[in-house]
Structures are given as structure tokens and as C-alpha cells.
């Protein structure tokens, strides 16, 4: 299996692409000891994230086992996850 995405923590709901990935391509990755696969809905540039599961609006985005923000819209499994559909929760005065 060629490594095309990285998932660091079992709590993660996103993976990070280690190569440019085309929409419609099947991507394999390790989730713990298990090999998982999913089909991408969008082009995912190198270093960008994609959803490992459906993520509801307002749900936390978990990468490396830590919250990096929350979704501003519903995100489908295999969707590109980036600034167009998430917001950072850090540095905001309106969030504790």
C-alpha cells in the first residue's frame, strides 16, 4: 500500500494528504493498525486535510488528537477540509 495520507491519532476526524490527490481517487491510510479506504469528493492538495467521516456544522475538527477548529458547514466524508469550511477556535474572544 502506498501511503497517500496520514492520520496520527485514533480520535482524528481528518487526514492529511502527503501528495496531491485527485477527486474521485480511492485513498488508503492507516487508522491505528487497520488499513482504511475512502473515495475523495474533491481535489486535495499536498498538505491539506480531508474528512474521514461526516462532520456536522459546529463539530470540532480533530487533527493530531487535538481540536484545530470547528466546521462552519456540514462536511461530508471525503471532502476537502480547509479555511472555506472550518474556523479556528483559537484567538477568538467570543469562545472560552
JOCOR-V277543 format. One record per residue. N is the residue number from 1. RES is the residue in three letters. PSI is psi in degrees with one decimal (999 if undefined). OMEGA is omega in degrees with one decimal (999 if undefined). Layout:
BEGIN
{{N	RES	PSI	OMEGA} {N	RES	PSI	OMEGA}}
END
This chain:
BEGIN
{{1	UNK	128.6	176.4} {2	UNK	129.5	180.0} {3	UNK	116.4	-178.5} {4	UNK	-5.5	179.1} {5	UNK	154.6	-177.6} {6	UNK	131.9	170.6} {7	UNK	121.9	-173.9} {8	UNK	-39.6	-171.7} {9	UNK	142.9	179.9} {10	UNK	-21.1	177.8} {11	UNK	-15.0	-176.1} {12	UNK	139.3	172.5} {13	UNK	8.9	173.1} {14	UNK	155.0	172.7} {15	UNK	158.1	179.0} {16	UNK	128.6	-179.9} {17	UNK	133.7	177.0} {18	UNK	10.7	175.2} {19	UNK	162.4	171.6} {20	UNK	130.9	-176.6} {21	UNK	134.1	-176.6} {22	UNK	146.7	172.1} {23	UNK	139.5	179.8} {24	UNK	-8.2	-179.3} {25	UNK	149.5	176.1} {26	UNK	126.5	-177.5} {27	UNK	130.6	175.4} {28	UNK	144.1	179.9} {29	UNK	159.9	175.7} {30	UNK	134.2	170.5} {31	UNK	94.5	-168.6} {32	UNK	-126.3	178.7} {33	UNK	-9.2	-175.4} {34	UNK	143.8	173.2} {35	UNK	125.3	178.7} {36	UNK	159.7	176.6} {37	UNK	149.8	170.4} {38	UNK	162.3	178.5} {39	UNK	131.0	-178.5} {40	UNK	138.8	177.6} {41	UNK	-22.2	-175.0} {42	UNK	164.0	169.1} {43	UNK	134.4	178.2} {44	UNK	110.2	178.4} {45	UNK	154.2	174.8} {46	UNK	129.7	177.1} {47	UNK	-8.6	179.3} {48	UNK	167.9	-175.0} {49	UNK	155.8	169.1} {50	UNK	154.2	-175.1} {51	UNK	133.6	176.9} {52	UNK	-15.0	-179.8} {53	UNK	168.4	173.2} {54	UNK	136.3	-179.2} {55	UNK	120.8	-178.8} {56	UNK	155.9	175.2} {57	UNK	131.4	179.1} {58	UNK	-9.3	-179.7} {59	UNK	146.9	178.6} {60	UNK	144.6	172.2} {61	UNK	121.2	-175.5} {62	UNK	120.6	176.9} {63	UNK	134.7	-176.6} {64	UNK	27.0	179.2} {65	UNK	4.9	-177.1} {66	UNK	148.9	175.6} {67	UNK	127.2	177.1} {68	UNK	-0.2	-179.1} {69	UNK	-164.9	178.0} {70	UNK	155.4	-177.5} {71	UNK	141.6	177.4} {72	UNK	-8.8	173.7} {73	UNK	168.5	173.4} {74	UNK	136.4	-178.1} {75	UNK	130.0	-179.4} {76	UNK	150.8	174.0} {77	UNK	127.9	-179.0} {78	UNK	-3.9	179.0} {79	UNK	151.1	171.2} {80	UNK	132.6	178.2} {81	UNK	113.8	-176.0} {82	UNK	-165.9	-173.6} {83	UNK	-17.5	179.9} {84	UNK	-15.1	-178.9} {85	UNK	7.9	173.6} {86	UNK	161.9	173.3} {87	UNK	146.3	177.7} {88	UNK	141.6	175.2} {89	UNK	-7.3	-178.8} {90	UNK	142.4	176.0} {91	UNK	8.9	178.8} {92	UNK	130.1	179.0} {93	UNK	-17.2	-177.2} {94	UNK	2.7	179.3} {95	UNK	132.5	-177.4} {96	UNK	999	999}}
END
